């Protein structure tokens, strides 16, 4: 891949110079918001000069009748796949990841050649799954893989995977956050463009990349001033985000795309499930829609799964 193409386009988007470099991965306990409310947490960070992502898996303490709950926090930028929405959700044999317990031994650093990341072991009542998040030095993507562990005790009969994003912006109008009906959400795939709908929309196995964007909040350049009202009016958001998905084996593959603050892609797999590969991309800088599209088109190797 010619990394200069990626760097040039990103520089056009924000007058910033980004340089490709080796992958750095860190796994640690780290800081956590309101640690007194948590039973356990681990922070994972990934970077390579073209992109930077952080994840935090935490287990909340039970409160009253509300049981403890595990969750993945995710930050890849101001918006897109971020900590304002649940970017990663997994259910195996009817058991949600939110109900799992985790220990320090379930987390380990992983590497293969110049790729580096973190693996997390998950036990869904005997059905054992491993989830890997990693980066390559030639790509700004945070890649992921969910696969059946070699030592699983129970067969994996069904898997549900969901990724949630908040494209571009959580809008404010007259000082109030707007969650619905002020957006023009769209999804662009290699073969089709989807517009917002009140019904779930099926996607094909061949559609292996999904650019979530907003036609109104299009990531146009924006200079913040001291005038809050003007900032609110002129801010056109962070721009698109992208999800890559190799879901050829999925029984169902759908997007939930309404003119709401969040959008999702939801997949269901049957008993033939062995592994699922995916990837998240948030631009590290504010990027206008058309620049984002050209970036992806001109650097296909960086946005393509490696076998």
C-alpha positions in Angstrom: 0.0 0.0 0.0 1.2 3.5 -0.7 0.8 5.1 2.7 1.5 8.6 1.2 -2.0 8.6 -0.3 -3.6 8.2 3.0 -1.5 10.8 4.6 -2.1 13.4 1.9 -5.8 13.0 2.0 -6.0 13.3 5.7 -3.8 16.3 5.5 -6.3 17.9 3.1 -9.0 17.2 5.6 -7.4 18.9 8.6 -4.0 20.4 7.6 -2.5 17.6 9.7 0.4 15.4 8.9 0.1 11.7 10.0 2.8 9.2 9.4 2.6 5.4 9.3 4.6 3.6 12.0 4.8 0.3 13.9 1.8 -0.9 15.9 1.8 -0.1 19.6 -0.5 -2.0 21.9 -0.9 -1.6 25.6 -2.9 -3.7 28.1 -3.2 -2.3 31.6 -5.6 -1.6 34.5 -5.4 2.1 33.8 -7.8 4.9 34.9 -11.5 4.4 35.0 -14.4 6.9 35.5 -16.0 6.3 38.9 -13.9 3.3 39.8 -15.9 2.9 43.1 -18.8 1.6 40.9 -16.7 -1.1 39.2 -15.8 -4.6 40.2 -13.2 -5.0 37.4 -11.8 -3.2 34.4 -9.0 -3.4 31.9 -7.9 -0.8 29.4 -6.6 -1.7 25.9 -5.0 0.8 23.5 -3.9 0.5 19.9 -2.0 2.9 17.6 0.2 3.0 14.6 0.5 6.6 13.5 -2.5 6.4 11.1 -5.0 5.7 13.8 -5.5 5.5 17.5 -8.2 3.5 19.5 -8.8 2.8 23.1 -11.1 0.2 24.6 -12.1 -0.5 28.2 -13.9 -3.6 29.4 -15.5 -3.0 32.8 -17.9 -4.8 35.1 -20.2 -2.6 37.1 -21.2 -3.4 40.7 -24.7 -4.5 41.3 -27.1 -1.8 42.5 -30.3 -2.7 44.2 -32.2 -5.2 41.9 -29.9 -4.3 39.0 -27.2 -7.1 38.6 -23.6 -6.5 37.7 -23.0 -5.9 34.0 -20.0 -6.1 31.7 -19.5 -3.6 28.9 -17.0 -2.6 26.3 -16.2 1.1 26.2 -14.7 2.2 22.9 -13.1 5.4 21.7 -11.8 5.9 18.2 -12.5 9.7 17.9 -15.0 12.3 18.8 -17.8 10.5 17.2 -18.4 7.4 15.0 -17.4 4.4 17.1 -17.1 6.1 20.4 -17.9 5.8 24.1 -21.2 7.5 23.6 -22.6 4.3 22.0 -22.0 0.6 22.6 -19.7 -0.1 19.6 -19.4 -3.9 20.4 -22.0 -6.3 21.5 -21.9 -10.1 21.4 -24.4 -12.9 22.4 -23.6 -16.6 22.2 -26.1 -19.3 22.7 -28.6 -16.8 24.0 -26.1 -15.4 26.7 -25.1 -11.8 26.4 -21.6 -10.6 26.9 -23.0 -8.2 29.5 -23.6 -11.2 31.9 -20.1 -12.5 31.8 -17.4 -12.4 34.4 -13.9 -11.5 33.5 -10.5 -11.9 35.2 -7.0 -10.7 34.5 -6.1 -14.1 33.1 -8.7 -13.7 30.3 -6.6 -10.9 28.7 -3.4 -11.3 26.8 -1.2 -9.5 24.3 -1.2 -11.0 20.8 1.2 -10.6 17.8 1.7 -12.2 14.5 4.4 -10.7 12.3 4.0 -6.9 12.3 0.4 -7.1 13.6 -0.3 -6.6 17.3 -3.3 -6.6 19.5 -5.1 -8.0 22.5 -7.1 -11.2 22.9 -9.9 -11.6 25.3 -11.2 -15.1 26.4 -15.0 -15.3 27.0 -16.9 -18.2 28.5 -20.6 -18.3 27.6 -21.6 -21.1 30.0 -19.1 -23.6 28.5 -19.2 -22.2 24.9 -15.8 -20.6 24.8 -15.1 -17.7 22.4 -12.0 -15.6 21.8 -12.2 -12.0 20.6 -9.1 -10.3 19.2 -8.6 -6.6 18.5 -5.5 -5.6 16.6 -3.9 -3.2 14.1 -1.6 -3.5 11.1 1.1 -1.0 10.3 -0.3 -0.3 6.8 -3.9 0.4 7.9 -5.8 2.9 10.1 -8.4 0.2 10.9 -8.9 -1.4 14.3 -9.4 -5.0 13.1 -11.3 -7.6 15.0 -11.9 -11.3 15.0 -14.3 -13.5 17.0 -13.6 -17.2 16.9 -14.5 -20.4 18.7 -11.8 -21.4 21.2 -10.0 -24.7 20.8 -10.9 -25.7 24.3 -14.6 -24.9 24.1 -16.7 -27.3 26.4 -20.0 -26.7 24.7 -20.8 -26.3 21.0 -21.5 -22.8 19.7 -25.1 -23.0 18.3 -25.8 -19.4 17.5 -24.0 -16.1 17.6 -25.3 -12.5 17.5 -23.0 -9.6 16.8 -23.9 -6.0 16.8 -21.8 -2.8 16.1 -23.3 0.6 17.0 -22.0 4.0 15.8 -22.9 7.6 16.1 -22.1 9.1 12.7 -20.6 12.6 12.6 -22.3 14.4 15.5 -24.8 14.3 18.4 -26.5 17.5 17.3 -27.6 20.4 19.5 -30.3 22.9 18.5 -31.0 25.9 20.8 -28.8 24.4 23.4 -30.7 21.1 23.6 -29.3 17.7 22.5 -31.4 16.2 19.7 -31.6 12.4 19.4 -34.1 12.1 16.6 -35.4 13.6 13.4 -32.8 16.2 12.8 -30.4 14.0 10.9 -30.0 12.7 7.3 -28.3 9.4 8.0 -27.0 7.3 5.1 -24.9 4.2 4.6 -22.6 3.7 1.6 -21.5 0.1 0.6 -19.4 -1.0 -2.4 -22.7 -1.8 -4.3 -25.4 0.4 -2.9 -26.4 3.4 -0.9 -29.0 3.2 1.9 -31.1 6.0 3.2 -32.8 6.1 6.6 -35.9 4.0 7.0 -38.3 3.1 9.8 -37.8 -0.6 9.0 -34.8 -2.8 9.3 -32.9 -3.2 6.0 -31.2 -6.4 4.9 -27.7 -6.3 3.4 -26.0 -8.9 1.2 -23.0 -11.0 2.0 -21.0 -9.2 -0.7 -21.4 -5.9 1.0 -18.3 -6.0 3.2 -17.9 -2.4 4.0 -20.3 0.2 5.4 -19.6 3.9 5.5 -22.0 5.5 7.9 -22.4 9.3 7.2 -24.8 12.2 7.4 -25.8 14.3 4.4 -26.5 17.3 6.5 -23.7 17.0 9.1 -21.1 16.3 6.5 -17.9 17.0 8.4 -17.2 20.4 6.7 -14.3 22.4 8.0 -15.2 24.3 11.1 -13.5 27.0 13.2 -14.8 27.2 16.7 -15.3 30.7 18.2 -16.5 32.2 21.5 -20.0 32.5 20.1 -21.8 29.3 21.4 -24.9 29.8 19.3 -22.8 30.3 16.1 -20.7 27.2 16.9 -23.9 25.2 17.4 -25.3 26.3 14.0 -22.1 26.0 12.0 -20.7 22.7 13.4 -21.2 20.1 10.7 -19.8 17.3 12.7 -16.8 15.0 12.6 -17.7 13.2 9.3 -18.2 9.6 8.4 -17.1 6.4 10.1 -16.7 2.9 8.6 -17.4 -0.7 9.6 -15.9 -3.6 7.6 -17.5 -7.0 7.8 -16.7 -10.4 6.4 -20.1 -11.9 7.1 -20.5 -14.4 4.2 -21.5 -17.1 6.7 -24.2 -15.0 8.5 -27.8 -16.3 8.5 -29.1 -12.7 8.8 -27.3 -9.4 8.2 -29.2 -6.1 8.6 -28.7 -2.5 9.3 -30.9 -0.3 11.5 -30.6 3.1 9.9 -33.1 5.7 11.1 -32.7 9.5 11.3 -31.6 9.0 14.9 -28.4 9.6 16.7 -27.1 6.0 16.5 -27.1 3.4 13.7 -26.3 -0.3 13.9 -25.3 -3.3 11.9 -26.6 -6.6 13.3 -25.5 -10.1 12.3 -26.7 -13.6 13.2 -24.7 -16.8 12.7 -25.8 -20.5 13.2 -24.1 -23.6 14.4 -21.7 -23.6 11.5 -20.0 -20.5 13.1 -16.2 -20.8 13.3 -15.0 -17.2 13.1 -16.1 -13.7 12.1 -13.7 -10.9 10.9 -14.5 -7.2 11.1 -13.0 -3.8 11.5 -13.7 -0.3 12.8 -12.5 3.0 11.3 -12.8 6.5 12.7 -10.8 9.2 11.0 -8.4 10.8 13.5 -9.4 14.2 12.2 -12.6 15.9 11.1 -13.1 14.7 7.5 -15.8 15.9 5.0 -17.9 13.2 3.4 -16.4 13.4 -0.1 -12.8 13.4 1.2 -13.5 10.3 3.3 -15.0 8.5 0.3 -11.9 9.3 -1.8 -9.6 8.3 1.0 -11.2 4.8 1.0 -11.3 4.5 -2.8 -7.7 5.6 -3.3 -6.3 3.3 -0.6 -8.1 0.0 -1.0 -5.4 -2.2 0.4 -5.5 -0.3 3.7 -9.3 -0.9 3.9 -9.2 -4.6 2.9 -9.0 -7.8 5.0 -5.7 -9.7 4.9 -6.0 -13.5 4.7 
